[in-house]
Amino acid sequence: MKPTLKISQDFTLEDIRKIRDYNYEMTKNMTSTERIDYYNQSAEAGFKRIEELKNEKKRKSVANGI
């Protein structure tokens, strides 16, 4: 069963612990190569999301004439 991860809106210290526990559960039975691939894929998804948010912010700025 895949663990779930719920982060609060305030992003507290408890949320950091939840993320660490989640990552441990996801990777505890992986080989080193599988773990590297897991983290690389997660990082790539995170970078894509950041770019999407930046582009969305630029579009809003242009639409508002800023």
Wavefront OBJ file of the C-alpha trace (Angstrom):
o trace
v 0.000 0.000 0.000
v 1.394 3.365 -1.033
v 1.543 5.900 1.830
v -0.265 9.215 1.439
v 1.135 12.651 2.173
v -0.960 15.581 3.394
v 0.782 18.896 3.973
v -0.869 21.746 5.882
v -1.342 25.206 4.378
v 0.989 26.697 6.999
v 3.862 24.249 6.305
v 5.044 23.537 9.819
v 7.915 21.564 11.292
v 5.484 18.661 11.585
v 5.031 18.762 7.800
v 8.778 18.357 7.325
v 8.634 15.248 9.511
v 5.701 13.936 7.432
v 7.721 14.408 4.242
v 10.732 12.607 5.722
v 8.549 9.712 6.904
v 6.795 9.537 3.531
v 10.107 9.420 1.651
v 11.396 6.735 3.978
v 8.304 4.574 3.423
v 8.516 5.067 -0.341
v 12.200 4.163 -0.581
v 12.889 1.700 2.237
v 12.832 -1.412 0.018
v 14.500 0.159 -3.038
v 17.970 -0.523 -4.327
v 20.399 2.390 -4.562
v 19.708 2.732 -8.288
v 15.937 2.721 -7.765
v 16.269 5.329 -5.014
v 18.372 7.586 -7.253
v 15.789 7.278 -10.038
v 12.965 7.995 -7.575
v 14.588 11.196 -6.334
v 15.597 12.326 -9.830
v 12.039 11.890 -11.092
v 10.667 13.750 -8.066
v 13.137 16.591 -8.595
v 12.251 16.828 -12.288
v 8.547 17.023 -11.445
v 9.292 19.727 -8.870
v 11.316 21.801 -11.350
v 8.501 21.511 -13.912
v 5.972 22.696 -11.343
v 8.157 25.681 -10.414
v 8.444 26.651 -14.097
v 4.665 26.353 -14.506
v 4.122 28.645 -11.530
v 6.658 31.177 -12.859
v 4.997 31.202 -16.283
v 1.564 31.586 -14.697
v 2.819 34.544 -12.670
v 4.291 36.149 -15.822
v 1.008 35.690 -17.698
v -0.919 37.320 -14.851
v 1.549 40.205 -14.755
v 1.223 40.796 -18.509
v -2.579 40.540 -18.319
v -2.654 43.123 -15.531
v -0.296 45.456 -17.400
v 2.501 45.187 -14.864
l 1 2 3 4 5 6 7 8 9 10 11 12 13 14 15 16 17 18 19 20 21 22 23 24 25 26 27 28 29 30 31 32 33 34 35 36 37 38 39 40 41 42 43 44 45 46 47 48 49 50 51 52 53 54 55 56 57 58 59 60 61 62 63 64 65 66
